[in-house]
Structures are given as structure tokens and as C-alpha cells.
């Protein structure tokens, strides 16, 4: 049973004072038989009261407001969590029975939200790859693992080429991005062959360096596997999720699981910085330094690095 200490800081700095800041936070790890929160400390600048509730998907949500003028907002979460491994699904059942179970889920209200396909221009291109006729020759588990490997193999993990506002069409054209982009592409492919799939936000806590997404918020997908339940698939690392992933929330997409979002009155010019540090029970940390806040892309002026500019020029020439 791994025990992790996770420190997650989000900081907004505004060009001039803002007020009436209303915010939603999804920073409370899921608690179930596979994950136990031992303790959590939450500090928010201005020390507002945080109202908590459970959303439709069972996530714990916090709401708070700061009406007074302010030029900074800091949300600092420290959590200690224990994770437990989950048995992997066996693939020995008749595949026809498994697909029959999948198709029956289409009419089950529990899965409707996780089957709704997002419409975008490249849908037909993705459908050629996620060929339903070929997939039914496999079990749903094997089909899901094949898609997981496809995203891992065909998309480059490059920080900074996308933001939370980047569309699926842009991700598909760039064939690059970070964990949330990989997760969105996998969601599309799984739903295309009627496998219910949901977005998961959280952290990845490897015992050694080498896993992509370490030291930051992470995202992956859970696919419904017949006669088993939800199975986590991490396309960023081409692995099945186990006790080294800490889950914060599940939902239809990033919007349902965004760790912090809100609105305020005042200037639109601001800087968003985020830092995440993970330490293990033995005291060894994923980074030897203190938590470092890294500037994030925001909607007003998303930075475009050289890789993205190069890809866009190539697309214009085609």
C-alpha cells in the first residue's frame, strides 16, 4: 500500500485588483476501497469559507468566494493518501457475450454521459482507425488496450503546444500534446466503438523517474470493461492504471474535472502558475527542490512554441 504526500499549489496574479471572485475547486481525492485520504490541509488566500458538496459523478467539490479587491489568489492543498492495487480483468469470457454487454450499456442511464461523442471535423479520420468491424474481432479489453497503445505511439508528448482550450481537431492535427490531450483522443476512440469511457484527473506517483506526467497534475481514462467495471488506461504512459495513480475526479471530459476554475470582476490580464510535488513514505521526493510554480497557458494569449508553429505551417502547405 503506497503512501503519498502530494502538495498542489495554484496561484493567480492579476494586473490590477479584482473582486467578486467565485471559484470551484476539485482537489479532494476520491475515497473508496482503493484509495484512502489520511489527512488534507487546504489553505486559500483570504481564508474564505469553503462549501463542499458531491456532484453528479460523485466527486467532492468545493466552492468559495472572495468579494474583497485582491491582486493574488493562492490555493494550496497538501494531502496524504494511501492507494491499493486493483485486480486486473480477466479476458477469458466469450467475446460475443462481452460485446453484447457493451451494446446493452448504450441504453443504461449510468453510461449515457460516457458514450456521448464530441463532434469535430476529423471524426471520419478517427473512425477509419477506430474501426468497429475490426474491433469486434477482439474483446473490449483488447480493443481498449490497442487504442491506448495507438495514442501513446502516434502522439508526441510535448509541453506547451496545447492549452485547456485546445480543440480535438487541433490535437489531432498536431499529433502532440500532454496528458489531457492524450486522454481526450482516447475517449473519442473508445466511445466510437460504444465502450463507455470517462475522463480522470489526478496525479501520477511513480517510485522512480521515467513516467511521463510526474510532478504535475495528470489525466487518463477509465473504460467500462464487461463483467469487471471501470479500468484505468493511461495513454501518456501506455499502461493500465494501478496504485501509482491518485484519482481526484471523474467526468465526461476535462471541464468536469478541472482542479480549479472560476470567474471574477476585473482585468482579464493575469498570470496562472501551478506547482505539484509528490513525496513518498520514505521521504524521497520526485524533485529535490521545493515546489516550483510554473506559468501556465491562459486563454488570453496562448503561447505557441516553435513545434506548434512548424506544424501549422506544414498544414497550411498541404
C-alpha positions as CSV (number, residue, x, y, z in Angstrom):
1,X,0.0,0.0,0.0
2,X,1.9,3.1,-1.2
3,X,1.5,6.2,0.9
4,X,2.0,9.6,-0.9
5,X,2.2,13.2,0.2
6,X,1.0,15.5,-2.5
7,X,1.5,19.3,-2.5
8,X,-0.5,21.1,-5.1
9,X,-0.4,24.9,-5.4
10,X,-2.3,27.1,-7.8
11,X,-1.6,30.9,-7.9
12,X,-3.3,33.6,-9.9
13,X,-1.7,37.1,-10.1
14,X,-3.8,39.9,-11.6
15,X,-2.5,43.0,-13.3
16,X,-4.8,45.2,-11.2
17,X,-7.2,44.5,-8.3
18,X,-10.1,42.2,-9.0
19,X,-13.2,41.4,-6.8
20,X,-16.2,39.1,-6.5
21,X,-14.0,36.1,-7.3
22,X,-16.2,33.0,-7.3
23,X,-14.3,29.7,-7.6
24,X,-14.8,25.9,-7.8
25,X,-12.1,23.5,-6.7
26,X,-11.8,19.8,-7.3
27,X,-8.8,19.0,-5.1
28,X,-10.3,16.3,-2.8
29,X,-9.1,12.8,-3.8
30,X,-11.7,10.1,-4.3
31,X,-12.2,7.9,-1.4
32,X,-13.1,4.2,-1.9
33,X,-11.8,0.7,-1.3
34,X,-8.7,1.5,-3.5
35,X,-7.9,5.0,-2.1
36,X,-7.9,6.4,1.4
37,X,-7.2,10.0,2.4
38,X,-5.3,10.1,5.7
39,X,-5.3,13.9,6.0
40,X,-5.6,17.1,4.0
41,X,-4.7,20.7,4.6
42,X,-6.2,23.4,2.4
43,X,-5.1,27.0,2.5
44,X,-6.8,29.7,0.4
45,X,-5.6,33.3,0.4
46,X,-8.2,35.5,2.2
47,X,-9.3,32.4,4.2
48,X,-12.8,32.2,2.7
49,X,-15.3,29.6,3.8
50,X,-15.4,26.6,1.5
51,X,-18.7,24.9,0.9
52,X,-18.4,21.3,-0.1
53,X,-20.9,19.0,-2.0
54,X,-20.9,15.9,-4.1
55,X,-21.5,16.4,-7.8
56,X,-23.5,14.1,-10.2
57,X,-20.4,11.9,-10.7
58,X,-19.7,11.5,-7.0
59,X,-16.8,13.9,-6.9
60,X,-16.3,16.2,-3.9
61,X,-16.5,19.8,-5.0
62,X,-15.5,22.9,-3.1
63,X,-17.0,26.4,-3.7
64,X,-15.7,29.7,-2.2
65,X,-15.9,33.4,-2.9
66,X,-13.7,36.4,-2.3
67,X,-15.7,39.6,-2.6
68,X,-12.9,42.0,-1.5
69,X,-10.4,43.5,-4.0
70,X,-7.3,41.4,-4.4
71,X,-4.3,41.1,-6.8
72,X,-3.5,37.5,-5.9
73,X,-5.3,34.2,-5.3
74,X,-3.4,31.2,-3.9
75,X,-4.9,27.8,-3.4
76,X,-2.6,25.5,-1.5
77,X,-3.5,21.8,-1.0
78,X,-1.5,19.3,1.0
79,X,-2.8,15.7,1.1
80,X,-1.6,12.4,2.4
81,X,-3.2,9.4,0.6
82,X,-2.8,5.6,0.6
83,X,-3.6,3.7,-2.6
84,X,-4.3,0.0,-3.0
85,X,-3.9,-2.1,-6.1
86,X,-6.9,-3.4,-8.0
87,X,-7.1,-6.8,-9.6
88,X,-6.8,-6.7,-13.4
89,X,-9.7,-8.0,-15.5
90,X,-9.5,-11.5,-16.9
91,X,-10.2,-11.8,-20.6
92,X,-11.5,-15.4,-20.7
93,X,-15.2,-14.7,-21.2
94,X,-16.8,-15.2,-24.6
95,X,-16.2,-12.0,-26.6
96,X,-19.6,-12.1,-28.2
97,X,-21.1,-12.0,-24.7
98,X,-18.8,-9.1,-23.8
99,X,-19.8,-7.1,-26.8
100,X,-23.5,-7.8,-26.1
101,X,-22.9,-6.4,-22.6
102,X,-21.3,-3.3,-24.1
103,X,-24.1,-2.7,-26.5
104,X,-26.7,-3.1,-23.7
105,X,-24.9,-0.3,-21.9
106,X,-26.0,2.1,-24.6
107,X,-29.5,2.1,-23.1
108,X,-28.3,2.2,-19.5
109,X,-28.6,5.8,-17.9
110,X,-25.5,5.1,-15.9
111,X,-23.3,5.2,-19.0
112,X,-25.1,7.7,-21.3
113,X,-22.8,10.6,-20.4
114,X,-19.7,8.5,-21.1
115,X,-20.9,7.4,-24.5
116,X,-21.8,10.9,-25.9
117,X,-19.4,11.6,-28.8
118,X,-18.0,15.1,-29.2
119,X,-18.4,16.3,-32.8
120,X,-15.4,17.6,-34.6
121,X,-14.1,17.8,-38.2
122,X,-11.7,14.9,-38.1
123,X,-14.3,12.4,-36.8
124,X,-14.3,10.4,-40.0
125,X,-10.5,10.2,-40.0
126,X,-10.5,8.8,-36.4
127,X,-13.3,6.4,-37.4
128,X,-11.0,4.8,-40.0
129,X,-8.5,4.0,-37.3
130,X,-11.1,3.0,-34.6
131,X,-12.7,0.6,-37.0
132,X,-15.7,-1.0,-35.2
133,X,-15.8,-4.0,-37.6
134,X,-12.2,-4.9,-36.8
135,X,-12.6,-4.2,-33.0
136,X,-15.4,-6.8,-32.6
137,X,-12.9,-9.4,-33.6
138,X,-11.1,-8.6,-30.3
139,X,-12.5,-8.4,-26.8
140,X,-13.4,-5.0,-25.5
141,X,-10.4,-5.1,-23.2
142,X,-8.0,-5.9,-26.1
143,X,-9.6,-3.2,-28.2
144,X,-9.2,-0.6,-25.4
145,X,-5.6,-1.6,-24.9
146,X,-4.9,-1.3,-28.6
147,X,-6.3,2.3,-28.7
148,X,-4.3,3.1,-25.6
149,X,-1.1,2.0,-27.3
150,X,-2.1,3.8,-30.6
151,X,-2.3,7.1,-28.8
152,X,0.9,6.5,-26.9
153,X,2.8,5.6,-30.1
154,X,1.3,8.2,-32.5
155,X,1.2,11.3,-30.4
156,X,4.3,13.2,-29.2
157,X,4.4,14.3,-25.5
158,X,5.4,17.9,-25.8
159,X,4.5,20.5,-23.1
160,X,3.3,23.9,-24.2
161,X,1.9,23.2,-27.6
162,X,-1.7,23.0,-26.3
163,X,-3.8,24.5,-23.5
164,X,-7.1,23.6,-21.9
165,X,-8.9,25.5,-24.7
166,X,-7.2,23.4,-27.5
167,X,-9.8,21.6,-29.6
168,X,-9.7,17.9,-30.5
169,X,-9.2,18.9,-34.2
170,X,-6.1,20.9,-33.2
171,X,-4.8,18.0,-31.1
172,X,-5.4,15.5,-34.0
173,X,-3.6,17.8,-36.5
174,X,-0.6,18.4,-34.2
175,X,-0.4,14.8,-33.1
176,X,1.2,16.2,-29.9
177,X,0.2,17.5,-26.5
178,X,0.2,16.5,-22.9
179,X,-1.8,14.0,-20.8
180,X,-5.1,15.7,-21.0
181,X,-4.8,15.8,-24.8
182,X,-3.9,12.1,-24.9
183,X,-6.9,11.3,-22.7
184,X,-9.3,13.2,-24.9
185,X,-8.2,11.4,-28.0
186,X,-8.6,8.0,-26.3
187,X,-12.1,9.0,-25.1
188,X,-13.1,9.7,-28.6
189,X,-11.8,6.4,-29.9
190,X,-13.4,4.3,-27.2
191,X,-16.8,5.9,-27.4
192,X,-16.6,5.4,-31.2
193,X,-16.9,1.7,-30.7
194,X,-19.6,2.1,-28.0
195,X,-17.2,1.5,-25.0
196,X,-18.3,3.9,-22.2
197,X,-15.3,6.0,-21.2
198,X,-14.7,8.7,-18.7
199,X,-12.0,11.3,-18.1
200,X,-10.0,11.0,-14.9
201,X,-7.9,13.8,-13.2
202,X,-5.3,13.2,-10.6
203,X,-1.6,12.7,-10.0
204,X,0.9,10.0,-11.1
205,X,3.3,9.0,-8.4
206,X,6.0,6.6,-9.7
207,X,8.6,5.3,-7.4
208,X,11.3,6.3,-9.9
209,X,11.6,8.8,-12.7
210,X,10.7,7.9,-16.2
211,X,6.9,8.1,-16.2
212,X,5.6,11.0,-18.3
213,X,3.4,13.4,-16.3
214,X,5.3,13.0,-13.0
215,X,5.4,16.1,-10.8
216,X,2.3,17.7,-12.2
217,X,-1.4,17.1,-12.4
218,X,-2.2,14.1,-14.6
219,X,-5.1,12.8,-16.6
220,X,-6.1,9.4,-18.0
221,X,-9.2,7.4,-19.0
222,X,-11.4,4.8,-17.4
223,X,-13.1,2.4,-19.8
224,X,-16.0,0.2,-18.9
225,X,-15.0,-3.5,-19.3
226,X,-17.9,-6.0,-19.3
227,X,-18.2,-8.2,-16.2
228,X,-15.5,-6.2,-14.5
229,X,-16.2,-2.4,-14.2
230,X,-14.1,0.6,-14.8
231,X,-10.5,0.0,-15.8
232,X,-7.9,2.9,-15.9
233,X,-5.9,3.3,-19.0
234,X,-3.0,5.8,-19.2
235,X,-2.3,6.6,-22.8
236,X,0.5,9.0,-21.8
237,X,2.5,6.1,-20.5
238,X,0.8,3.2,-22.3
239,X,-0.1,1.4,-19.1
240,X,-3.0,0.1,-17.1
241,X,-3.6,2.3,-14.0
242,X,-2.7,0.8,-10.7
243,X,-1.7,2.1,-7.2
244,X,0.7,4.7,-8.5
245,X,-2.1,6.9,-9.8
246,X,-4.1,9.0,-7.4
247,X,-7.6,9.9,-8.5
248,X,-9.1,13.3,-7.9
249,X,-12.2,13.3,-10.0
250,X,-14.0,11.6,-12.9
251,X,-16.3,13.1,-15.6
252,X,-17.2,13.4,-19.2
253,X,-14.1,15.5,-20.1
254,X,-11.6,18.0,-18.6
255,X,-14.3,20.5,-17.9
256,X,-16.0,18.2,-15.4
257,X,-12.7,17.6,-13.6
258,X,-10.8,20.9,-13.8
259,X,-8.9,21.2,-10.5
260,X,-9.6,25.0,-10.3
261,X,-12.0,27.2,-12.2
262,X,-13.9,30.4,-11.5
263,X,-14.9,33.9,-12.5
264,X,-14.2,37.4,-11.2
265,X,-14.8,41.1,-11.9
266,X,-11.8,43.0,-13.1
267,X,-8.9,42.9,-15.6
268,X,-8.7,39.9,-18.0
269,X,-4.9,40.1,-17.9
270,X,-3.5,37.6,-15.3
271,X,-0.8,35.0,-14.8
272,X,-1.6,31.5,-13.7
273,X,1.1,29.4,-12.1
274,X,0.8,25.8,-10.9
275,X,3.2,23.6,-9.0
276,X,2.9,19.9,-7.8
277,X,5.3,17.9,-5.7
278,X,5.0,14.3,-4.7
279,X,6.9,12.7,-1.9
280,X,6.9,9.1,-0.8
281,X,6.7,7.3,2.5
282,X,10.4,7.0,2.7
283,X,10.8,10.8,2.3
284,X,12.3,10.7,-1.1
285,X,10.7,13.3,-3.3
286,X,10.1,13.4,-7.1
287,X,12.1,16.7,-7.2
288,X,14.9,17.6,-4.8
289,X,13.9,21.2,-4.7
290,X,11.0,22.9,-3.1
291,X,7.8,23.1,-5.1
292,X,8.2,25.3,-8.2
293,X,5.4,27.3,-9.7
294,X,5.3,27.1,-13.4
295,X,3.4,29.6,-15.6
296,X,0.5,28.0,-17.5
297,X,-1.2,28.9,-20.7
298,X,-4.3,31.0,-20.4
299,X,-6.9,31.9,-22.9
300,X,-5.8,35.4,-23.5
301,X,-2.7,34.9,-25.5
302,X,-1.8,31.2,-25.5
303,X,1.9,30.9,-26.2
304,X,2.9,29.0,-29.3
305,X,6.3,27.3,-29.3
306,X,8.3,26.5,-32.4
307,X,6.9,23.0,-32.7
308,X,3.4,24.2,-33.0
309,X,4.3,27.0,-35.4
310,X,6.2,24.5,-37.6
311,X,3.2,22.0,-37.7
312,X,0.8,24.8,-38.5
313,X,2.9,26.0,-41.4
314,X,3.2,22.4,-42.7
315,X,-0.6,22.0,-42.6
316,X,-1.1,25.3,-44.5
317,X,1.1,23.9,-47.3
318,X,-0.8,20.7,-47.7
